[in-house]
């Protein structure tokens, strides 16, 4: 997540796309996805590149192709959330319509959720893997559990809630703030990782949205006065000033 945020800040800060930069990003992405698959094989299957293909029932045409099998890991991790969500729409029929659990575990950070509805009492959340296409593929996008809880009403509510969060955050956050770019990059990271899981509920990421606003408020209302400092190094003199 940190690497994604850094990349987004860089992309948001550049004024024009340079072919050299674009090629560097594409090459870096290709190497990253290859390394992701290689480490996955090493960690889970002792380096066997075929075991994961067999476990997830890869098509014979792909197995016999010249595409490096390490890239299959990225394909599975990128597509399995949509596959699990689709599978839940086909197999999840008896929705419990537990509104309190839905609000707690889909619209609030988890440090509040577990105090309102404890994990052991969240039956929909505990049984979520019953609707996945494979027990080892656990992610299902931000809409997976809402559908299990409320049917199509769940994803609709979550979609509207998240859109409202995006617009309100961008609207009320002063664009002139030094931390505006940081806040927007965190929103982008949340949006990207919502593909895999509900990041609204993951307080380790969603609560980070408060820090840019908090720092902006502190800087605007509690100005710090730091005296100038002279730093002398051989053949160079630097003067550090705090700029308001």
Secondary structure, DSSP 8 states (H G I E B T S, - for coil): -HHHHHHHHHHHH-SS--HHHHHHHHHHHHHHHHHHHHHHHHHHHTT-TTHHHHHTT--HHHHTSSS-TTHHHHHHHHHHHHHHHHHHHHH-------HHHHHHHHSS-HHHHHHHS-GGG-HHHHTGGGGSSSTT-----TTHHHHHHHTHHHHHHHHHHHHHHHHHHHHHS-TTSTTHHHHHHHHHHHHHHTTTS-TTT-HHHHTTHHHHHHHHHHHHHS------EEEEETTEEEEE----
